Amino acid sequence: MRTIRTRKHTAVLGAVTAVLALALTACNGDDTGTKSAGNASDAATVASSTDTSKSGDAAKTADGSKAGGTAQNTGATKTGTSNTATSKGGSAASGNTSDSYAYKHPCKPGDLSVRVYPREGSATQHVIEINNTGANSCGLSYFPRVSLGAAKASDHSQDITPAVPGGLGGAPAYPVKPKTAAIAVIDLNPSGANGVTWIDEMNVLADGDHMPNADTQNFPLGPDVKVLDPKLGLYRSTVADAVRSMQSAGKS
């Protein structure tokens, strides 16, 4: 009986030992797993830290000194361009439009376009329109230099010149702003009586004080024109004002 008990005890002890061994094995497996998970976590943490650092660097690159410098440079470039464009645009588009500038700068023939056409509602009056096509204001004489003659004549010494208003004075020139016109009106026959019929051309020099005769432009008047005691008014900004000025021609 003692021997049997010893064997049973041994068997029990063996079973306990086996259980303990399995438990230890399980514990060792958990430790290994834990360590493995811990390493993975540590690696993830390091990777996350690295990614965050990289992200931070990327953000810094996107929003930091380089990107900010680019934005600032772009802004500075736009501002500079805007300022330069404004300066150049002001000169090219509108120029100097002051009357004081015009008084010191006579109009150049190349900056003017001249038109002559019948005044609506009148059989004897014509409008002389001088347009400033330049960038700056410029000055004209008080009225255009006008003569009336025959287009085919070899000698223009007999051409007729109209009467103009008297008592002139004041500003040194008639100022004309860019893209505007100086307007004068001439009446070829104010009384409507019979006049000479050989005149078929009007010769116009926009500024008789500063331009040479070579810049005179010639405009046909058409047939059946009768000219007698013509009158010419001063430059004005509207046709109506130019007509009133013309009506005072010949008066001191």
C-alpha positions in Angstrom: 0.0 0.0 0.0 2.9 2.4 0.7 4.3 1.8 -2.7 1.0 2.5 -4.5 0.6 5.8 -2.6 4.1 6.8 -3.6 3.3 6.2 -7.2 0.1 8.2 -7.0 1.9 11.0 -5.3 4.5 10.9 -8.0 1.8 10.9 -10.6 0.1 13.9 -9.0 3.4 15.7 -8.7 4.1 15.0 -12.3 0.7 16.3 -13.4 1.2 19.4 -11.3 4.6 19.9 -12.9 3.2 19.4 -16.3 0.5 22.0 -15.6 3.1 24.4 -14.2 5.2 23.8 -17.3 2.3 24.6 -19.6 1.5 27.7 -17.5 5.1 28.9 -17.8 5.1 28.2 -21.5 1.9 30.2 -21.9 3.4 33.0 -19.8 6.6 33.0 -21.9 4.4 33.2 -25.0 2.5 36.1 -23.6 5.7 37.8 -22.7 7.0 37.3 -26.2 3.8 38.6 -27.6 3.8 41.5 -25.3 7.3 42.4 -26.1 6.6 42.0 -29.8 3.5 44.2 -29.5 5.5 46.6 -27.4 8.2 46.8 -30.1 5.5 47.3 -32.8 4.0 50.0 -30.7 7.4 51.6 -30.1 8.1 51.4 -33.9 4.7 52.9 -34.6 5.4 55.6 -32.1 8.7 56.3 -33.7 7.2 56.2 -37.2 4.4 58.5 -36.0 6.9 60.8 -34.6 8.9 60.7 -37.8 5.8 61.2 -39.9 4.7 64.1 -37.7 8.1 65.6 -38.0 8.0 65.1 -41.7 4.5 66.5 -41.9 5.6 69.4 -39.8 8.5 70.0 -42.2 6.1 69.7 -45.1 3.8 72.2 -43.6 6.7 74.4 -42.9 7.7 74.1 -46.5 4.2 74.8 -47.6 3.4 77.6 -45.3 6.8 78.6 -44.0 9.7 80.6 -45.3 9.8 79.2 -48.8 6.1 79.4 -49.5 5.8 82.6 -47.6 8.7 84.1 -49.6 7.0 83.1 -52.8 3.8 84.7 -51.8 5.5 87.8 -50.7 7.5 87.9 -53.9 4.4 87.4 -55.9 2.7 90.2 -54.0 5.6 92.5 -54.4 5.8 91.7 -58.1 2.1 92.5 -58.5 2.4 95.6 -56.5 5.4 96.7 -58.5 3.8 95.9 -61.8 0.6 97.7 -60.7 2.6 100.8 -59.7 4.6 100.7 -63.0 1.5 100.1 -65.0 -0.3 102.9 -63.3 2.6 105.3 -64.0 2.9 104.3 -67.6 -0.8 103.9 -68.1 -1.4 107.4 -66.8 1.1 108.8 -69.2 -0.1 106.8 -72.2 -3.8 106.7 -71.6 -4.7 110.1 -70.1 -1.4 112.0 -70.1 -1.3 115.6 -68.8 -4.7 117.1 -69.2 -4.2 120.5 -67.4 -4.8 123.8 -69.2 -1.4 125.1 -67.9 0.3 122.3 -69.7 -1.6 123.1 -72.9 -0.6 126.7 -72.7 3.1 125.7 -72.8 2.7 123.0 -75.4 1.3 123.9 -78.8 -0.6 121.1 -80.6 1.4 119.1 -83.1 -0.2 118.4 -86.5 0.4 114.7 -86.1 -1.7 114.7 -82.9 -4.7 116.4 -84.6 -7.4 115.2 -87.0 -9.3 117.9 -88.9 -12.9 117.7 -90.2 -15.0 120.2 -92.2 -18.7 119.5 -92.7 -21.9 121.5 -93.3 -23.7 122.6 -90.2 -27.1 120.9 -89.9 -29.9 123.4 -90.4 -27.9 126.0 -92.2 -27.2 126.4 -96.0 -24.2 128.6 -95.6 -22.4 127.5 -92.4 -19.7 124.9 -92.0 -18.2 123.3 -88.9 -14.5 123.1 -88.5 -13.7 120.4 -86.0 -10.1 119.9 -84.7 -9.8 116.6 -82.7 -6.9 116.1 -80.3 -5.8 112.5 -80.8 -2.7 112.8 -78.7 -2.1 111.7 -75.1 -1.7 115.2 -73.6 -3.5 118.5 -73.7 -2.2 121.0 -76.2 -2.8 124.6 -77.1 -4.2 126.0 -80.3 -4.4 129.6 -81.6 -7.7 131.3 -80.8 -9.2 130.3 -84.2 -8.1 128.4 -87.2 -6.5 130.1 -90.2 -8.9 129.8 -93.0 -8.9 130.9 -96.6 -11.5 130.3 -99.4 -10.4 129.9 -103.0 -10.5 127.8 -106.1 -8.9 124.4 -105.9 -7.3 124.6 -109.4 -6.0 128.1 -109.0 -2.2 128.4 -109.5 -2.3 131.7 -107.6 -4.0 131.9 -104.2 -3.3 135.5 -103.6 -6.9 136.3 -104.4 -8.3 133.8 -101.8 -10.8 135.3 -99.4 -10.2 135.3 -95.7 -13.2 135.5 -93.2 -13.7 138.2 -90.6 -13.0 137.1 -87.0 -14.0 138.4 -83.6 -12.0 141.4 -82.3 -10.8 142.3 -78.8 -9.0 139.1 -78.2 -7.0 138.5 -75.1 -6.6 136.4 -72.0 -5.1 132.9 -72.0 -2.1 132.3 -74.2 -3.8 129.6 -76.2 -7.0 127.6 -76.6 -6.5 124.4 -74.6 -7.7 121.1 -76.1 -7.7 118.0 -73.9 -7.0 114.5 -75.3 -9.9 112.9 -77.1 -11.8 116.2 -77.3 -12.4 118.7 -80.1 -12.0 122.4 -80.6 -14.9 123.6 -82.8 -15.1 126.7 -85.0 -18.0 127.7 -87.3 -17.7 129.7 -90.5 -20.5 131.3 -92.4 -19.7 131.7 -96.0 -22.5 134.0 -96.7 -24.2 135.5 -93.6 -26.5 137.8 -95.5 -27.6 135.2 -98.1 -27.1 137.7 -100.9 -25.5 136.8 -104.2 -21.8 136.2 -103.8 -18.8 135.0 -105.8 -19.3 131.5 -107.3 -15.7 130.6 -108.2 -14.8 129.4 -104.7 -15.0 125.7 -104.3 -12.4 124.9 -101.6 -11.7 125.8 -98.0 -8.1 125.8 -96.7 -7.7 125.2 -93.0 -4.6 125.5 -90.8 -5.5 124.4 -87.3 -3.0 126.7 -85.6 -1.8 129.7 -87.6 0.4 130.9 -84.8 2.7 127.8 -84.5 2.2 125.6 -87.6 3.8 126.2 -91.0 1.7 126.7 -94.1 2.7 123.3 -95.3 0.3 121.8 -92.7 -2.7 123.5 -94.3 -5.4 121.0 -95.3 -7.8 121.5 -98.2 -11.5 120.7 -98.1 -13.9 120.8 -101.2 -17.0 122.9 -100.7 -19.0 121.4 -103.6 -20.8 123.2 -106.4 -23.1 126.2 -106.3 -21.4 127.8 -103.3 -21.8 131.6 -103.0 -19.3 133.4 -100.8 -19.8 136.9 -99.5 -18.4 138.6 -96.5 -17.7 135.3 -94.6 -17.4 135.2 -90.9 -15.4 132.9 -88.7 -15.8 132.4 -84.9 -13.3 131.4 -82.2 -12.6 127.9 -81.1 -15.3 126.6 -78.7 -16.2 123.3 -77.1 -19.7 123.1 -78.7 -21.2 124.0 -82.1 -23.8 126.3 -80.4 -21.1 128.3 -78.7 -19.0 128.4 -81.8 -22.0 129.8 -83.7 -22.4 132.6 -81.2 -18.8 133.4 -81.5 -19.0 133.5 -85.3 -21.9 135.9 -85.1 -19.7 138.4 -83.2 -17.0 138.3 -85.9 -16.1 141.7 -87.4 -17.0 143.5 -84.2 -14.4 145.1 -82.0 
